[in-house]
Amino acid sequence: MRIYLNELSVQAQFQDETEFRQLLEQLMAARVRSPSLAGIRTTPYLADRPVSHQRNVRQVVQSWRGSPIASAVLAWVGRNGPFIEADRLVEDEDLFQCLGIEVTDGGLGEAARRVKSGESVFTISFPGGTPNFAFSPLCVVHGFEDAPLGTYTVENFWEMEAAVARALFEQGPATNWREMIEEARQRFPRLDLPNALYEEPRLSREPFDPIIRDRFYVLLEYLNAYMCGRDDAGNEGPVSLEILQTHFHGERALFSPESTTNKRDFRNQMTFPDPNGGDNIFAHYHGKISHRVFRLHFDWPVPAAAIRLKVLYLGPKLTKA
């Protein structure tokens, strides 16, 4: 799977540069979550594309001095790539157009050449502007529009979560505990999922089970959504409160604390190293997986200043007699 950035979709549509920054931050975060998206191909000409009528991408990003994202974007676009030009397909009749614009030398043009050669690709576009590339698929014409040599459809995304989901789907499902944890890191960025989870002997000696994998992801989905629903001060918004009400309370709650007796009798078993190097964490709150009686233990309550929730154990129930 190859992914290309449609740099022509940056076309002076952002009179509020904050909106562009938010979209670019989402794109850079997506590159961390998926190996495929980490390899998204662009062109150095992206730096010269107009964000607004006053400034281009390079000027806007350079104005964010001191920001980690500024350094990451400038390194990606200006030095590290990967760039389209490094392995651009050779095409004898090399003219490609979309929505009345020539796209031959950009990400969309190369994506069309790859589709023409039978490869699996998609593009990511910024929404807005004229023409607006915020739809899929994009129809790319090979040759002149009034005498086309061919027409190729390119799958296109303009919302980062949808692009991440597409990239992860292409990777295929995890088939062992380590792959499961590594995929979970990509899917759930508001959770801290240390290597200790799959290195834990109580899990590693257990045979891998896709039923547990899928149920594990369901539990993580709720925890990740809870974290996303908090504001910067740790206050719980409507989504977080709904998850608490629905899944942390009642006889059939997915998440619950241990009993007073179990907290006393199994305290050592439910105490885990802090993945960030702090003091050991007593984590008796857990998510339930009824299949093979597995449990997922996590740090709770989450400190107000925490950006990510720490998941500390997955494996057979720790409080078995």
N, C-alpha and C positions, 0 to 999 in steps of 0.2 A: 504494500500500500504506500503510494507516494502522495504527499500533501503539498499543495502550492498556495502561496499567498497571492491573492489578486490585488497587486499594489495599485492598479488603476482605479480601484474602488475608493481610494483616498483622493478626493477631488474637491477640496475646499468646501466641504459641506458642514464643517464644525466651527460655527461662529463662537460657540462655547467650547474652548479647548479642553475643559474639564471632562466633557463627554468623550472626547478622543482618548484622553489619558485613561479613563476607566476601561474603555474597550481594549486598549493596548495592554493594560495591566492584566485583564482577563486572558488575553492571548498569551502573554508571557507565563502566566500561571498554568495555562493549559499545556504548555510545552514541558513543564515539570511533571505533569500527571501522566503523560503518555509518551513512550519511546517514539512512536510514530510522529506525534506532534512535535517532539523535540527536534525531529529532522525536517520540519517544514521548510520548504525551499522558497527563497525570495530572491530579489535582485538588489544590488547596491543602489539602483535608481529609486528604491523606496524612500531613501533619505531625502530625495528632492521633490517628492509628491506634496502638493499643497494641502495642509490641514485646514487652513482658513484662507481668506483672501490676503492675509498679511504675512503668514509664516508657513514654512514647509516643515516636514517631519523632523529633520535635523535640528532646525532652530527651536522647535517646540521642545524636543527631548533635551537639548542642551540647556534649556532654561530650568530644568529640574535638577540643578546641581546638588550633589550630595545624596540623591535618591538612588537606591540600588537598582531600580528598574531602568534608570537612565543609562547606567553603565552597561547593564545587560543588553538593552536594545542597541546601543551604539556598537557594542562588540559584535552582536549578531549581524546587524546590517552593514557595518563598516569593515569588519575584519574576518569573523569566524564562519559566517554562513550557516548551513550550506546554501550555495548559490545555484540558480538555474543554469548559469553559464558553464558550470563545471562539467556537466554531462548532458548538455542540450542535444536532443535528437536532431539529426540531419534530415532536412526535408527539401526536396528539389523545388517544389512550388511553395515556397515558405511565406505564405500570407494567410493570416487568420484574423477574423473580425467577429465582434460580438456587440450587439445592440448599437450598431453603427460606429463602433470604435475599433481601430486596429489594435489587436492584442498580441501580435506576433512575438515580440521580444519579452513579454512579461509572463507572470505565473499562469495566467489563464491560457495564453497561447501554448505554453509548454504542456499544460494539462491536456489540451486538445490533441497535441501531437502524441501524447502518451495513450490517450483513449484510442486514437487512430491505430496505434501499434498493438492494441489489445491489452494494455496494462490497467490495473485498478488504481484509480486516483480520485481525489476530490480537492476542491478549492475552498479557501476561506476568504470572505469578502467583508469589507466594512459597509454597514447599511447607510442609506441616505445618498443624497446627491443626484445628479442627472448625467447619465442614466443611473437608476437605482439597481444595484446588483443583488438586492436582498430577496432573491427567490431561487428556486432550484427545480429542475436542472437549468443550467445556462446553455443556450444553443450557440455554438461557435461554428462559423462558416469558414471553410477552407477555400481560399481564393476570393474572387470578387463576389459581392453579394448578388449582383445581377447575372453572374455566370459561375456559380459555385462548382468547385471540384468535389465537394462533399460537405456534409453537415454532421457535427459531433455534439452530443449532449454531455455536459460535465456536471457531476454532482457538486453542489455548492452549499456552504454553511455560512451563516452570518451571526449565529448565536453560539457562544463558546461551549456551553454545556452540551449542546447537540453534537458539536464537532468532537468533543471528548468521548461522548457515548459511542459515536460512530467508530472512532479510532480504537477504543477498547473492544468493541464487538469484533473488529477485524482480527484482534490478537487471538481470539479463541479462548475457551474457558481454561482455568487453572487445573492442573492435573496432579499437583502435590501441594503439601502445606506451605512450602516456601513461595511457590508461584502464587498461591492464594493470598498470602500476606502482601506480596509485592504488588499484585493487582489491586488489592484493597487500598494500598497507599495512593495509587493513581486515582481511584474512584472517590475516595473520601478524604479530601485534603484537610478537613478540620479535625482529624483524628491522628493521634500519635500512635503508630503501630511499629514497635521496635522489633529488631531481629530476634530478641529473646522469645517472642511468641512462637516462632517455628523452631528455635533452638531448644526450647523447653522439652526435656526428656519425656514428660508425661504426655506430650502431644506427638513428638517425633517418633515414638515407638508405636503409635497407633496407625493402622492402615488408613490411607487417605480415603475420604468419602465425599462424593459430589453433593450428597444431600446436606451434609454438614456445611460444606462450602456455600451453598445457596442460602441456607438459613443464617449462616454467619453474616453474609452480605445484607440480608434483611435487617438484622439487628444493627449493623453498622450504619445502614441508611438512616434509621431513626436517630441514632446518636449524632451523626453528622448533621442531619437536619436541625436537631436541637441546637447544636453549636452555631450553625448558620443563622438561627433565629434570635441570637443574643446580640445586643449592641456592644459598642466598644467598652462600655462600663460593666458588662456582664449582666445587664438587665434582660430579662426574658420577654421577647415579643410574643405576638399571637401564635405563631407556629410552634415555638418552644413550649408555651403553656399548654397548647393542645396535645403535644406529644407527652408531656408530663401527666396530664389528666387521663389520657387514653391508655398509655402503655406503662406507667409507673404506679398505678393505683388499681385496686380491685383484686379479686381472687385469681383472675386469669391474666394478670399483668405480665408483660414480657420481661420487665426489669424490676428487681426487688432487692431489699437488704436481707442479710442472713438473720436468723433468729438470735436472740440474746445468748442462748446456749451454744449455738454453733460459733458465734463470734468469740466466745470464751474458749471453747474446746479446740477450734481449728484456726486460731489466730496466726500461728506460725505458717500454716499452709497458705493462708490468704494474705501474707505479707510479701511484697515484691520489690525488687530494686527499682528506683526511679530511673527511667530511661534517659533523663537529663542530668543524672549525676547527683541529685539531691538525696535527702534521707529516704529510707525505705518507706513504702506506702502500704498501709493496711487497707486493702480494697475488698470489702465484703459485698458491695453492690455487684450484682451480676445479671446477665441476660441468659435466658433459658433456651436450650436446644434439646427438645425431648428425645430426638433420635440419638440413640447410644448414650443418653444422659450426659450431654456436654454442657459446659458452662463458660461464659465469657465474663471475666472480671475486669472492672474499670474503676478509675479514681472518681469518687463522688462524695460530696458535691464538688462541682468544678469551681475552682477559684475565680473570682470576678475578673481578674486580669488575664486569665488564661485564654489563649487563642485556639488551642487544640485540647481535646479530651484525651487522656492517657488510657489506652487499652493495655492491660497488663498480663492477661492470661486467657488462653483458650485451650480447653482440653476436658478430660473426664471430670465429673463433679468432684470437688475437693472435700466435701463433707460426708462422703460415704463412710459408714461405720466400718 
